[in-house]
Amino acid sequence: MNTNDILYKIQKALNLSSKEILKAYELANYPMDAEHLDGLLKRRSDKDFLLCSYEELGVFLDGLVLLKRGPSPKKQNDDEIIELTNNLILKKLRITMELKEPEIEIIFGLADVTLSKQELKSLFRKEGHKNFKACSDELLMAFLEGLDEFYYMGISNNPGYS
């Protein structure tokens, strides 16, 4: 999984400005400056490219949830370290954008990926559950491509993401 590509594709799909991304990091209490962020959003072949760490991507996703949805009413254990997986990235994006199952099906469909309801549900199960399915890099990238199309075409009726 290329963390820089994921960060870039999320920024592009949701039409996020650098200012909004910096705000997400701020909400997650993570020090990020504009110059460093610019390096993370550059292509690998560009001058001043910086490799995005799993921590930087995970913190951004947490901050994005806070930016778009606000703090969770549920208590969270901030000391617990959770491995960033493709399934967790999908889950955080689903939460951020308040996506329901039909919308997720549309997003995958826009990327020419067809999943049964059971396959779709299995991507959001807890690891260790008998019906859990690991999300491949290809499936995550297809979701991000479909997400870009979803918002570009104006399919989403959610005014916070158009």
Protein Blocks (a to p, Z undefined) as FASTA:
>chain_A
ZZklmmmmmmmmnopafklmmmmmmmnopacdfklmmmmmpcfklghiacddfklmmmmm
mmmmmmmnopafbdcdfkbccdddfklmmmmmmmmnopafklmmmmmmmnopacdfklmm
mmmpcehiakbccddfklmmmmmmmmmmmmmnomamcfklZZ
